[in-house]
Amino acid sequence: MKGKRIKYLGTALCCMLAALSVWGCGASSGNEKVEIEIVQYKPEAAAYFAAVEEEFNATHDDIQLKISSPNDAMTILRTRFIREDYPDIIGIGGDINYSYFVDAQILADVSEYEGLKEINQGYLDIAESLELVPTQGTYIVPYVANAAGVLYNRDLFAEHGWKIPETWEEMTALCEEIKAEGILPFYFGFKDIWTCLAPWNAMAVELSPSDTAKQVNAGKTTFTKEYRELSEKYLQLLPYGPNDPFAYNYNDACTAFARGEAAMYPIGSYATPQILSVNPDLNIDSFVMPASDNKEDRTLNSGIDLGFCVTADCKNKEAAYEVLDFLLADENLQKYIDAQNAVPCKAGEFQLSSMLDGMLEFIQSGNMTDYQDHYYPSEMAVDAQLQTFLIEQDVDAFLSKFDTDWQRYNRDIIRLVQEYEKEHGNVKE
């Protein structure tokens, strides 16, 4: 089976190549130190990881840590995997790339790592759900997450007495109330196509099964069925935004919201540093996007923004675990939270940004559901499809194309899933 999975990985990962200098994996240098290399995919956190590297090396005599935070880490990793030149640890998000890496057996099972006992079970469940087919073991240590829903201007809400909505009916009623007072309810920046995914993901967690992609791969349902209500409700948001949401990009939308030009902005917590760079005094809070007619269906759209995976080729897992222990130390994790406005995947007493106050009950209770787009292959360009859909507003055409393209870009995965289910007696002949 391993040979077949490597073949699938080649199909998924051979799309881009990049030059890279070679660094040995878990080797010993002349001074007998164990060398541990991390390649992590978030260049915006490069300063944090540079500080971690310096502090770790200053306090450890037996391990030499090197952390790279390149601008195009996934391209570099794909290249290195093809060359069988593996770093010891990779830092990646919980998305389709992680799914490919697990399936290709590139990652080590870290079930015995003691630090996993301190990770919020909700994020461990999310990691397991990302496996293309059920795989025994644990292959990622979730580090931090982000949360997506609705950012809102706390002062505006207090001034006008607006209530936080808990159902779709309350959401649309609030928008009408805000609009009646001459204020724009939402700002959108749909000129940047990736922003089209933010409201989509935030509503999808309440309106479609969390395992929709897996059910489609198994031939048990279609996106036409599962995404119709989601698509229709997404279109209902447009009249509550700017007249031409496709004329504004992400920076435009952040700037407009920062300047008080809209009461709300449906985006993730990752947008707050950009917003506050324009208006540091803006009083921001957030709430879960209420897309269902039943408030009991509410769940936080949250996924693994950064997790650490030990590669199967790592020569010294104990040294790698010591590095993970250092990264997961409360004081180091808090520094990352502060720098990146992140949500910790580790349980504990951490100080979170005040803009997450409205989501705390969901974070603390573990009531969270992963982003649907973490299951979408990049080749399918769902963000671009969403932008086209929002412009043309043809639900049937959008859903038909979604189903057709899914079959096209997931042929190998669908075959793999269906073979697995037949083998395990879950699919009738």
VOKOL-464365 format. One record per residue (C-alpha): x, y, z; residue number from 1; chain. Coordinates in steps of 0.2 Angstrom, whole numbers. Layout:
N
@c1:X, c2:Y, c3:Z, nr:NUM, kette:A
...
END
This chain:
429
@c1:0, c2:0, c3:0, nr:1, kette:A
@c1:14, c2:12, c3:3, nr:2, kette:A
@c1:20, c2:12, c3:-15, nr:3, kette:A
@c1:2, c2:17, c3:-20, nr:4, kette:A
@c1:2, c2:31, c3:-8, nr:5, kette:A
@c1:18, c2:38, c3:-13, nr:6, kette:A
@c1:11, c2:38, c3:-31, nr:7, kette:A
@c1:-3, c2:48, c3:-25, nr:8, kette:A
@c1:8, c2:60, c3:-16, nr:9, kette:A
@c1:18, c2:62, c3:-32, nr:10, kette:A
@c1:2, c2:67, c3:-41, nr:11, kette:A
@c1:-2, c2:80, c3:-27, nr:12, kette:A
@c1:15, c2:87, c3:-24, nr:13, kette:A
@c1:25, c2:87, c3:-40, nr:14, kette:A
@c1:16, c2:103, c3:-46, nr:15, kette:A
@c1:30, c2:115, c3:-40, nr:16, kette:A
@c1:49, c2:113, c3:-39, nr:17, kette:A
@c1:61, c2:125, c3:-30, nr:18, kette:A
@c1:79, c2:125, c3:-27, nr:19, kette:A
@c1:85, c2:122, c3:-9, nr:20, kette:A
@c1:101, c2:119, c3:0, nr:21, kette:A
@c1:102, c2:103, c3:10, nr:22, kette:A
@c1:102, c2:102, c3:29, nr:23, kette:A
@c1:105, c2:85, c3:37, nr:24, kette:A
@c1:90, c2:77, c3:47, nr:25, kette:A
@c1:94, c2:73, c3:65, nr:26, kette:A
@c1:112, c2:71, c3:62, nr:27, kette:A
@c1:126, c2:74, c3:74, nr:28, kette:A
@c1:139, c2:88, c3:70, nr:29, kette:A
@c1:157, c2:87, c3:75, nr:30, kette:A
@c1:154, c2:93, c3:92, nr:31, kette:A
@c1:142, c2:78, c3:95, nr:32, kette:A
@c1:127, c2:89, c3:96, nr:33, kette:A
@c1:111, c2:82, c3:89, nr:34, kette:A
@c1:105, c2:93, c3:75, nr:35, kette:A
@c1:86, c2:96, c3:73, nr:36, kette:A
@c1:79, c2:106, c3:59, nr:37, kette:A
@c1:62, c2:113, c3:58, nr:38, kette:A
@c1:54, c2:120, c3:42, nr:39, kette:A
@c1:38, c2:130, c3:46, nr:40, kette:A
@c1:26, c2:138, c3:34, nr:41, kette:A
@c1:21, c2:154, c3:42, nr:42, kette:A
@c1:34, c2:168, c3:37, nr:43, kette:A
@c1:24, c2:181, c3:47, nr:44, kette:A
@c1:30, c2:172, c3:62, nr:45, kette:A
@c1:48, c2:172, c3:57, nr:46, kette:A
@c1:54, c2:184, c3:71, nr:47, kette:A
@c1:46, c2:173, c3:84, nr:48, kette:A
@c1:54, c2:157, c3:78, nr:49, kette:A
@c1:71, c2:166, c3:76, nr:50, kette:A
@c1:70, c2:170, c3:95, nr:51, kette:A
@c1:65, c2:152, c3:99, nr:52, kette:A
@c1:80, c2:146, c3:90, nr:53, kette:A
@c1:92, c2:158, c3:99, nr:54, kette:A
@c1:84, c2:154, c3:116, nr:55, kette:A
@c1:84, c2:135, c3:114, nr:56, kette:A
@c1:102, c2:134, c3:108, nr:57, kette:A
@c1:108, c2:145, c3:122, nr:58, kette:A
@c1:100, c2:134, c3:135, nr:59, kette:A
@c1:103, c2:117, c3:127, nr:60, kette:A
@c1:121, c2:109, c3:126, nr:61, kette:A
@c1:116, c2:93, c3:117, nr:62, kette:A
@c1:104, c2:99, c3:103, nr:63, kette:A
@c1:107, c2:112, c3:90, nr:64, kette:A
@c1:91, c2:119, c3:83, nr:65, kette:A
@c1:88, c2:127, c3:66, nr:66, kette:A
@c1:72, c2:134, c3:61, nr:67, kette:A
@c1:68, c2:140, c3:43, nr:68, kette:A
@c1:53, c2:151, c3:40, nr:69, kette:A
@c1:53, c2:153, c3:21, nr:70, kette:A
@c1:41, c2:163, c3:11, nr:71, kette:A
@c1:36, c2:147, c3:1, nr:72, kette:A
@c1:38, c2:133, c3:13, nr:73, kette:A
@c1:26, c2:121, c3:5, nr:74, kette:A
@c1:35, c2:122, c3:-12, nr:75, kette:A
@c1:51, c2:119, c3:-3, nr:76, kette:A
@c1:44, c2:105, c3:7, nr:77, kette:A
@c1:37, c2:97, c3:-9, nr:78, kette:A
@c1:54, c2:98, c3:-17, nr:79, kette:A
@c1:63, c2:91, c3:-3, nr:80, kette:A
@c1:50, c2:76, c3:-1, nr:81, kette:A
@c1:53, c2:72, c3:-19, nr:82, kette:A
@c1:72, c2:72, c3:-16, nr:83, kette:A
@c1:69, c2:62, c3:0, nr:84, kette:A
@c1:78, c2:76, c3:9, nr:85, kette:A
@c1:67, c2:78, c3:25, nr:86, kette:A
@c1:68, c2:90, c3:39, nr:87, kette:A
@c1:66, c2:83, c3:56, nr:88, kette:A
@c1:50, c2:93, c3:60, nr:89, kette:A
@c1:38, c2:102, c3:49, nr:90, kette:A
@c1:27, c2:116, c3:54, nr:91, kette:A
@c1:11, c2:116, c3:44, nr:92, kette:A
@c1:-8, c2:120, c3:45, nr:93, kette:A
@c1:-21, c2:107, c3:46, nr:94, kette:A
@c1:-27, c2:107, c3:28, nr:95, kette:A
@c1:-26, c2:96, c3:13, nr:96, kette:A
@c1:-7, c2:96, c3:12, nr:97, kette:A
@c1:-7, c2:88, c3:29, nr:98, kette:A
@c1:-19, c2:75, c3:23, nr:99, kette:A
@c1:-8, c2:71, c3:8, nr:100, kette:A
@c1:8, c2:69, c3:20, nr:101, kette:A
@c1:-1, c2:57, c3:31, nr:102, kette:A
@c1:-7, c2:47, c3:17, nr:103, kette:A
@c1:10, c2:46, c3:9, nr:104, kette:A
@c1:18, c2:40, c3:26, nr:105, kette:A
@c1:30, c2:54, c3:27, nr:106, kette:A
@c1:25, c2:58, c3:45, nr:107, kette:A
@c1:30, c2:49, c3:60, nr:108, kette:A
@c1:17, c2:42, c3:72, nr:109, kette:A
@c1:19, c2:53, c3:88, nr:110, kette:A
@c1:6, c2:45, c3:99, nr:111, kette:A
@c1:18, c2:41, c3:113, nr:112, kette:A
@c1:23, c2:60, c3:114, nr:113, kette:A
@c1:18, c2:65, c3:132, nr:114, kette:A
@c1:14, c2:83, c3:126, nr:115, kette:A
@c1:-2, c2:77, c3:117, nr:116, kette:A
@c1:-10, c2:74, c3:134, nr:117, kette:A
@c1:-11, c2:93, c3:136, nr:118, kette:A
@c1:-19, c2:97, c3:119, nr:119, kette:A
@c1:-37, c2:102, c3:118, nr:120, kette:A
@c1:-46, c2:86, c3:112, nr:121, kette:A
@c1:-56, c2:96, c3:99, nr:122, kette:A
@c1:-40, c2:99, c3:89, nr:123, kette:A
@c1:-35, c2:81, c3:90, nr:124, kette:A
@c1:-52, c2:76, c3:83, nr:125, kette:A
@c1:-50, c2:89, c3:69, nr:126, kette:A
@c1:-33, c2:82, c3:65, nr:127, kette:A
@c1:-40, c2:64, c3:64, nr:128, kette:A
@c1:-54, c2:70, c3:53, nr:129, kette:A
@c1:-41, c2:77, c3:40, nr:130, kette:A
@c1:-35, c2:59, c3:36, nr:131, kette:A
@c1:-40, c2:54, c3:19, nr:132, kette:A
@c1:-44, c2:36, c3:26, nr:133, kette:A
@c1:-43, c2:31, c3:44, nr:134, kette:A
@c1:-25, c2:29, c3:49, nr:135, kette:A
@c1:-19, c2:22, c3:66, nr:136, kette:A
@c1:-9, c2:34, c3:76, nr:137, kette:A
@c1:-7, c2:53, c3:78, nr:138, kette:A
@c1:4, c2:63, c3:66, nr:139, kette:A
@c1:3, c2:81, c3:71, nr:140, kette:A
@c1:5, c2:91, c3:88, nr:141, kette:A
@c1:-8, c2:105, c3:86, nr:142, kette:A
@c1:0, c2:121, c3:92, nr:143, kette:A
@c1:-11, c2:136, c3:88, nr:144, kette:A
@c1:-28, c2:139, c3:79, nr:145, kette:A
@c1:-37, c2:153, c3:73, nr:146, kette:A
@c1:-56, c2:157, c3:74, nr:147, kette:A
@c1:-67, c2:164, c3:60, nr:148, kette:A
@c1:-84, c2:172, c3:62, nr:149, kette:A
@c1:-89, c2:190, c3:63, nr:150, kette:A
@c1:-78, c2:204, c3:69, nr:151, kette:A
@c1:-89, c2:218, c3:76, nr:152, kette:A
@c1:-86, c2:236, c3:82, nr:153, kette:A
@c1:-90, c2:234, c3:100, nr:154, kette:A
@c1:-93, c2:253, c3:103, nr:155, kette:A
@c1:-105, c2:255, c3:89, nr:156, kette:A
@c1:-115, c2:240, c3:95, nr:157, kette:A
@c1:-115, c2:247, c3:113, nr:158, kette:A
@c1:-120, c2:264, c3:106, nr:159, kette:A
@c1:-135, c2:258, c3:96, nr:160, kette:A
@c1:-140, c2:244, c3:108, nr:161, kette:A
@c1:-138, c2:230, c3:95, nr:162, kette:A
@c1:-139, c2:212, c3:102, nr:163, kette:A
@c1:-127, c2:198, c3:96, nr:164, kette:A
@c1:-137, c2:187, c3:85, nr:165, kette:A
@c1:-139, c2:168, c3:88, nr:166, kette:A
@c1:-149, c2:162, c3:74, nr:167, kette:A
@c1:-150, c2:166, c3:55, nr:168, kette:A
@c1:-166, c2:175, c3:57, nr:169, kette:A
@c1:-158, c2:186, c3:71, nr:170, kette:A
@c1:-143, c2:189, c3:60, nr:171, kette:A
@c1:-153, c2:196, c3:45, nr:172, kette:A
@c1:-165, c2:206, c3:57, nr:173, kette:A
@c1:-149, c2:214, c3:64, nr:174, kette:A
@c1:-143, c2:218, c3:47, nr:175, kette:A
@c1:-159, c2:226, c3:43, nr:176, kette:A
@c1:-159, c2:236, c3:59, nr:177, kette:A
@c1:-141, c2:242, c3:56, nr:178, kette:A
@c1:-145, c2:247, c3:38, nr:179, kette:A
@c1:-160, c2:257, c3:43, nr:180, kette:A
@c1:-149, c2:268, c3:54, nr:181, kette:A
@c1:-139, c2:272, c3:38, nr:182, kette:A
@c1:-124, c2:261, c3:43, nr:183, kette:A
@c1:-116, c2:248, c3:32, nr:184, kette:A
@c1:-119, c2:231, c3:41, nr:185, kette:A
@c1:-104, c2:221, c3:33, nr:186, kette:A
@c1:-88, c2:226, c3:23, nr:187, kette:A
@c1:-82, c2:213, c3:10, nr:188, kette:A
@c1:-65, c2:213, c3:1, nr:189, kette:A
@c1:-70, c2:200, c3:-13, nr:190, kette:A
@c1:-57, c2:208, c3:-25, nr:191, kette:A
@c1:-45, c2:196, c3:-16, nr:192, kette:A
@c1:-53, c2:179, c3:-20, nr:193, kette:A
@c1:-47, c2:170, c3:-5, nr:194, kette:A
@c1:-58, c2:182, c3:6, nr:195, kette:A
@c1:-73, c2:174, c3:-2, nr:196, kette:A
@c1:-70, c2:158, c3:8, nr:197, kette:A
@c1:-71, c2:167, c3:25, nr:198, kette:A
@c1:-90, c2:169, c3:26, nr:199, kette:A
@c1:-92, c2:152, c3:17, nr:200, kette:A
@c1:-82, c2:143, c3:30, nr:201, kette:A
@c1:-90, c2:152, c3:44, nr:202, kette:A
@c1:-108, c2:147, c3:38, nr:203, kette:A
@c1:-104, c2:130, c3:32, nr:204, kette:A
@c1:-99, c2:123, c3:49, nr:205, kette:A
@c1:-118, c2:125, c3:54, nr:206, kette:A
@c1:-126, c2:121, c3:38, nr:207, kette:A
@c1:-117, c2:106, c3:31, nr:208, kette:A
@c1:-109, c2:90, c3:39, nr:209, kette:A
@c1:-92, c2:92, c3:45, nr:210, kette:A
@c1:-87, c2:77, c3:35, nr:211, kette:A
@c1:-96, c2:83, c3:19, nr:212, kette:A
@c1:-80, c2:80, c3:8, nr:213, kette:A
@c1:-77, c2:63, c3:15, nr:214, kette:A
@c1:-95, c2:58, c3:12, nr:215, kette:A
@c1:-94, c2:64, c3:-6, nr:216, kette:A
@c1:-78, c2:54, c3:-9, nr:217, kette:A
@c1:-87, c2:39, c3:-2, nr:218, kette:A
@c1:-101, c2:41, c3:-14, nr:219, kette:A
@c1:-114, c2:44, c3:-1, nr:220, kette:A
@c1:-119, c2:62, c3:-5, nr:221, kette:A
@c1:-116, c2:77, c3:-17, nr:222, kette:A
@c1:-111, c2:95, c3:-14, nr:223, kette:A
@c1:-127, c2:100, c3:-23, nr:224, kette:A
@c1:-137, c2:92, c3:-9, nr:225, kette:A
@c1:-126, c2:98, c3:5, nr:226, kette:A
@c1:-121, c2:115, c3:0, nr:227, kette:A
@c1:-138, c2:122, c3:-7, nr:228, kette:A
@c1:-144, c2:131, c3:9, nr:229, kette:A
@c1:-126, c2:137, c3:12, nr:230, kette:A
@c1:-125, c2:144, c3:-6, nr:231, kette:A
@c1:-142, c2:152, c3:-5, nr:232, kette:A
@c1:-139, c2:160, c3:12, nr:233, kette:A
@c1:-122, c2:167, c3:6, nr:234, kette:A
@c1:-131, c2:177, c3:-8, nr:235, kette:A
@c1:-142, c2:184, c3:5, nr:236, kette:A
@c1:-127, c2:193, c3:14, nr:237, kette:A
@c1:-122, c2:203, c3:-2, nr:238, kette:A
@c1:-136, c2:217, c3:0, nr:239, kette:A
@c1:-129, c2:220, c3:17, nr:240, kette:A
@c1:-111, c2:225, c3:11, nr:241, kette:A
@c1:-104, c2:238, c3:-1, nr:242, kette:A
@c1:-112, c2:241, c3:-18, nr:243, kette:A
@c1:-98, c2:233, c3:-27, nr:244, kette:A
@c1:-89, c2:221, c3:-15, nr:245, kette:A
@c1:-78, c2:215, c3:-29, nr:246, kette:A
@c1:-70, c2:232, c3:-31, nr:247, kette:A
@c1:-61, c2:231, c3:-14, nr:248, kette:A
@c1:-47, c2:220, c3:-8, nr:249, kette:A
@c1:-43, c2:213, c3:9, nr:250, kette:A
@c1:-33, c2:228, c3:14, nr:251, kette:A
@c1:-47, c2:240, c3:8, nr:252, kette:A
@c1:-59, c2:230, c3:19, nr:253, kette:A
@c1:-48, c2:230, c3:34, nr:254, kette:A
@c1:-45, c2:249, c3:32, nr:255, kette:A
@c1:-64, c2:253, c3:30, nr:256, kette:A
@c1:-69, c2:242, c3:45, nr:257, kette:A
@c1:-55, c2:250, c3:55, nr:258, kette:A
@c1:-62, c2:268, c3:51, nr:259, kette:A
@c1:-79, c2:263, c3:56, nr:260, kette:A
@c1:-87, c2:262, c3:39, nr:261, kette:A
@c1:-96, c2:246, c3:43, nr:262, kette:A
@c1:-102, c2:238, c3:59, nr:263, kette:A
@c1:-96, c2:220, c3:55, nr:264, kette:A
@c1:-83, c2:211, c3:45, nr:265, kette:A
@c1:-85, c2:192, c3:42, nr:266, kette:A
@c1:-67, c2:187, c3:43, nr:267, kette:A
@c1:-55, c2:177, c3:54, nr:268, kette:A
@c1:-46, c2:182, c3:69, nr:269, kette:A
@c1:-30, c2:183, c3:59, nr:270, kette:A
@c1:-37, c2:200, c3:51, nr:271, kette:A
@c1:-36, c2:210, c3:68, nr:272, kette:A
@c1:-17, c2:215, c3:67, nr:273, kette:A
@c1:-20, c2:222, c3:50, nr:274, kette:A
@c1:-36, c2:231, c3:56, nr:275, kette:A
@c1:-27, c2:238, c3:72, nr:276, kette:A
@c1:-12, c2:244, c3:62, nr:277, kette:A
@c1:-25, c2:257, c3:54, nr:278, kette:A
@c1:-34, c2:261, c3:70, nr:279, kette:A
@c1:-25, c2:254, c3:86, nr:280, kette:A
@c1:-40, c2:261, c3:96, nr:281, kette:A
@c1:-54, c2:252, c3:88, nr:282, kette:A
@c1:-63, c2:241, c3:101, nr:283, kette:A
@c1:-66, c2:224, c3:92, nr:284, kette:A
@c1:-75, c2:209, c3:98, nr:285, kette:A
@c1:-81, c2:194, c3:88, nr:286, kette:A
@c1:-95, c2:181, c3:88, nr:287, kette:A
@c1:-99, c2:165, c3:79, nr:288, kette:A
@c1:-108, c2:167, c3:63, nr:289, kette:A
@c1:-126, c2:161, c3:66, nr:290, kette:A
@c1:-131, c2:153, c3:49, nr:291, kette:A
@c1:-144, c2:140, c3:56, nr:292, kette:A
@c1:-161, c2:144, c3:62, nr:293, kette:A
@c1:-158, c2:134, c3:78, nr:294, kette:A
@c1:-146, c2:142, c3:90, nr:295, kette:A
@c1:-141, c2:125, c3:97, nr:296, kette:A
@c1:-132, c2:122, c3:80, nr:297, kette:A
@c1:-119, c2:136, c3:84, nr:298, kette:A
@c1:-101, c2:130, c3:83, nr:299, kette:A
@c1:-85, c2:140, c3:81, nr:300, kette:A
@c1:-76, c2:139, c3:64, nr:301, kette:A
@c1:-59, c2:135, c3:70, nr:302, kette:A
@c1:-45, c2:124, c3:63, nr:303, kette:A
@c1:-27, c2:120, c3:66, nr:304, kette:A
@c1:-17, c2:136, c3:60, nr:305, kette:A
@c1:0, c2:128, c3:65, nr:306, kette:A
@c1:5, c2:111, c3:70, nr:307, kette:A
@c1:21, c2:102, c3:71, nr:308, kette:A
@c1:24, c2:85, c3:63, nr:309, kette:A
@c1:39, c2:74, c3:66, nr:310, kette:A
@c1:45, c2:66, c3:49, nr:311, kette:A
@c1:46, c2:47, c3:48, nr:312, kette:A
@c1:65, c2:50, c3:43, nr:313, kette:A
@c1:69, c2:59, c3:59, nr:314, kette:A
@c1:84, c2:50, c3:66, nr:315, kette:A
@c1:82, c2:56, c3:84, nr:316, kette:A
@c1:63, c2:57, c3:90, nr:317, kette:A
@c1:68, c2:60, c3:108, nr:318, kette:A
@c1:78, c2:76, c3:103, nr:319, kette:A
@c1:63, c2:81, c3:92, nr:320, kette:A
@c1:51, c2:79, c3:107, nr:321, kette:A
@c1:63, c2:90, c3:118, nr:322, kette:A
@c1:61, c2:103, c3:105, nr:323, kette:A
@c1:42, c2:101, c3:105, nr:324, kette:A
@c1:42, c2:102, c3:124, nr:325, kette:A
@c1:51, c2:119, c3:122, nr:326, kette:A
@c1:39, c2:126, c3:109, nr:327, kette:A
@c1:24, c2:120, c3:120, nr:328, kette:A
@c1:31, c2:128, c3:136, nr:329, kette:A
@c1:17, c2:140, c3:142, nr:330, kette:A
@c1:28, c2:155, c3:142, nr:331, kette:A
@c1:34, c2:152, c3:124, nr:332, kette:A
@c1:16, c2:148, c3:118, nr:333, kette:A
@c1:10, c2:164, c3:126, nr:334, kette:A
@c1:23, c2:174, c3:116, nr:335, kette:A
@c1:16, c2:166, c3:100, nr:336, kette:A
@c1:-2, c2:170, c3:105, nr:337, kette:A
@c1:3, c2:188, c3:109, nr:338, kette:A
@c1:13, c2:190, c3:93, nr:339, kette:A
@c1:0, c2:182, c3:81, nr:340, kette:A
@c1:-17, c2:184, c3:90, nr:341, kette:A
@c1:-18, c2:166, c3:90, nr:342, kette:A
@c1:-29, c2:153, c3:99, nr:343, kette:A
@c1:-19, c2:140, c3:109, nr:344, kette:A
@c1:-22, c2:122, c3:105, nr:345, kette:A
@c1:-15, c2:117, c3:122, nr:346, kette:A
@c1:-26, c2:118, c3:137, nr:347, kette:A
@c1:-21, c2:130, c3:151, nr:348, kette:A
@c1:-23, c2:147, c3:157, nr:349, kette:A
@c1:-18, c2:158, c3:143, nr:350, kette:A
@c1:-21, c2:176, c3:140, nr:351, kette:A
@c1:-31, c2:179, c3:124, nr:352, kette:A
@c1:-34, c2:194, c3:114, nr:353, kette:A
@c1:-50, c2:203, c3:120, nr:354, kette:A
@c1:-57, c2:202, c3:102, nr:355, kette:A
@c1:-60, c2:184, c3:105, nr:356, kette:A
@c1:-71, c2:187, c3:121, nr:357, kette:A
@c1:-87, c2:183, c3:111, nr:358, kette:A
@c1:-79, c2:166, c3:106, nr:359, kette:A
@c1:-72, c2:160, c3:123, nr:360, kette:A
@c1:-86, c2:149, c3:128, nr:361, kette:A
@c1:-84, c2:139, c3:112, nr:362, kette:A
@c1:-65, c2:138, c3:113, nr:363, kette:A
@c1:-66, c2:133, c3:132, nr:364, kette:A
@c1:-79, c2:120, c3:129, nr:365, kette:A
@c1:-71, c2:113, c3:113, nr:366, kette:A
@c1:-87, c2:117, c3:103, nr:367, kette:A
@c1:-78, c2:120, c3:86, nr:368, kette:A
@c1:-78, c2:113, c3:69, nr:369, kette:A
@c1:-65, c2:114, c3:55, nr:370, kette:A
@c1:-64, c2:124, c3:40, nr:371, kette:A
@c1:-73, c2:115, c3:25, nr:372, kette:A
@c1:-59, c2:122, c3:13, nr:373, kette:A
@c1:-46, c2:112, c3:23, nr:374, kette:A
@c1:-53, c2:97, c3:13, nr:375, kette:A
@c1:-52, c2:106, c3:-4, nr:376, kette:A
@c1:-38, c2:103, c3:-17, nr:377, kette:A
@c1:-29, c2:119, c3:-22, nr:378, kette:A
@c1:-31, c2:114, c3:-40, nr:379, kette:A
@c1:-49, c2:116, c3:-39, nr:380, kette:A
@c1:-48, c2:134, c3:-35, nr:381, kette:A
@c1:-64, c2:135, c3:-24, nr:382, kette:A
@c1:-60, c2:153, c3:-19, nr:383, kette:A
@c1:-61, c2:158, c3:-38, nr:384, kette:A
@c1:-77, c2:148, c3:-40, nr:385, kette:A
@c1:-85, c2:157, c3:-25, nr:386, kette:A
@c1:-81, c2:174, c3:-32, nr:387, kette:A
@c1:-88, c2:169, c3:-49, nr:388, kette:A
@c1:-104, c2:162, c3:-40, nr:389, kette:A
@c1:-106, c2:178, c3:-30, nr:390, kette:A
@c1:-105, c2:188, c3:-46, nr:391, kette:A
@c1:-116, c2:178, c3:-57, nr:392, kette:A
@c1:-128, c2:172, c3:-42, nr:393, kette:A
@c1:-133, c2:156, c3:-51, nr:394, kette:A
@c1:-134, c2:143, c3:-37, nr:395, kette:A
@c1:-138, c2:128, c3:-49, nr:396, kette:A
@c1:-123, c2:132, c3:-60, nr:397, kette:A
@c1:-111, c2:134, c3:-46, nr:398, kette:A
@c1:-116, c2:118, c3:-37, nr:399, kette:A
@c1:-116, c2:108, c3:-53, nr:400, kette:A
@c1:-98, c2:114, c3:-57, nr:401, kette:A
@c1:-93, c2:110, c3:-39, nr:402, kette:A
@c1:-98, c2:92, c3:-40, nr:403, kette:A
@c1:-90, c2:90, c3:-58, nr:404, kette:A
@c1:-74, c2:98, c3:-53, nr:405, kette:A
@c1:-73, c2:88, c3:-37, nr:406, kette:A
@c1:-74, c2:72, c3:-46, nr:407, kette:A
@c1:-60, c2:78, c3:-58, nr:408, kette:A
@c1:-48, c2:84, c3:-46, nr:409, kette:A
@c1:-50, c2:70, c3:-33, nr:410, kette:A
@c1:-50, c2:55, c3:-44, nr:411, kette:A
@c1:-36, c2:46, c3:-35, nr:412, kette:A
@c1:-42, c2:51, c3:-18, nr:413, kette:A
@c1:-60, c2:45, c3:-22, nr:414, kette:A
@c1:-53, c2:28, c3:-28, nr:415, kette:A
@c1:-42, c2:26, c3:-12, nr:416, kette:A
@c1:-57, c2:30, c3:-1, nr:417, kette:A
@c1:-69, c2:18, c3:-10, nr:418, kette:A
@c1:-56, c2:4, c3:-10, nr:419, kette:A
@c1:-53, c2:7, c3:8, nr:420, kette:A
@c1:-72, c2:6, c3:12, nr:421, kette:A
@c1:-74, c2:-9, c3:1, nr:422, kette:A
@c1:-60, c2:-18, c3:10, nr:423, kette:A
@c1:-68, c2:-14, c3:27, nr:424, kette:A
@c1:-85, c2:-19, c3:22, nr:425, kette:A
@c1:-92, c2:-1, c3:22, nr:426, kette:A
@c1:-97, c2:-1, c3:4, nr:427, kette:A
@c1:-109, c2:-13, c3:-4, nr:428, kette:A
@c1:-103, c2:-22, c3:-20, nr:429, kette:A
END
